[in-house]
Amino acid sequence: MSETPLPGGFVNVVVRVGDTVRRVPSRRAAYVHELLRLFERHGWPGAPRLLGLDEHGREILGYLAGHVAWEEAQPDGVTSDESLARAAGLVREFHDLTAGTALAGDGEVVCHNDLSPKNTVYRGEPLRPVAFIDWDLAGPGRRVHDVAHVCWQYAGLAPGADPGEAARRVRVICDGYGLADRGEVVDGVLWWQDRCRHGIEADADAGLPHAVRLRADGVVARVRAARDWVAGHRDELERALRA
C-alpha cells in the first residue's frame, strides 16, 4: 500500500499506510508499548492502538482520524473553553488509569510530557479533543507537571497574549482537570520552559539534527520569551488560580 507522510513531526518520520500509522520506534519503545497496551486493556480511546511491527521494524499504530492542530492558525473549536476543559479532562482520565501502576513507578501517575494541540486529535462539529498522540516521552511523574504543560501549550502563555484572558484560560484548564492544589502550576510552567529550552540547546550542541533545526527555526528564543512572559505575569496567573 502507498505511504503518505503525516505533517508536524520534528524528531521522527511518520507515514500513514491505509488505516495505520508507521514510525521508527523510539529508544523507550518498550515502555511506551506497555502503556498503550494498558490503555487498550481498559478500553480508553484517547491513545492510538499498538498493532505490532512491520517488515521494516517500524511500529504499526492504529490511525486516529480527525484534525491534528499542528498549524499556528486553528478553527475556533480548537481554542474554545470547551476544548480546553475537555483536553484537561482527557489528561485526568489517563492519569487516573495509570495511578498506582508499575508503569507509574515512584511517580503519582504516568505523564505524557509533551501535551500540546499539535499532539491532540480533534473531532466533531464543533471540534473537541478526543485523543493524544506521540507518547514517546511518557514516563512516571506528578499530575501537576502534565497540567502545567497543558496550561503553557493550550492557553498560549507567551508574548502577545492578553494576561487576563490567559489567566482565565489557565483556570479553565485546572477546573477541567479537577486539580485541587494549584499552588505549583505556574512554577510547573516555568520548570517546563526552562527544561525545554535547555534540552534543545544541549541536543543542538551535541549535533542532533532535530534540535539543530529547532534552534535554527528560533524555537529556543521563543521559549525563552515565553518563560520571561510567564515570570512577568506570574502574580496575575496565580491570582486567577486562587480565585
VENDA-V845405 format. One line per field, one symbol per residue. ss: DSSP state (H for helix, E for strand, L for the rest). burial: 1 if it has 24 or more other C-alpha atoms within 12 Angstrom, else 0. A space follows every 10 residues. Layout:
ss: ???
burial: ???
This chain:
ss: LLLEELLLLL LLLEEEELLE EEEELLLLHH HHHHHHHHHH HLLLLLLLLE EEELLLLEEE EELLLLEELL LLLLLHHHHL HHHHHHHHHH HHHHHHHHLL LHHHLLLLEE ELLLLLHHHE EEELLLLEEE EELLLLLLEE ELHHHHHHHH HHHHLLLLLL LLHHHHHHHH HHHHHHHLLL LLLLHHHHHH HHHHHHHHHH HHHHHLLLHH HHHHHHLLHH HHHHHHHHHH HHLHHHHHHH HHL
burial: 0000000000 0001110001 1111100010 1111111110 0001111111 0100000111 1111101111 0000001110 1011111111 1111111110 0011000111 1111111111 1100001111 1111111111 1111111111 1111111100 0010011111 1111111110 0101111111 1111011011 1000000001 1001100011 0111011011 1011011101 100
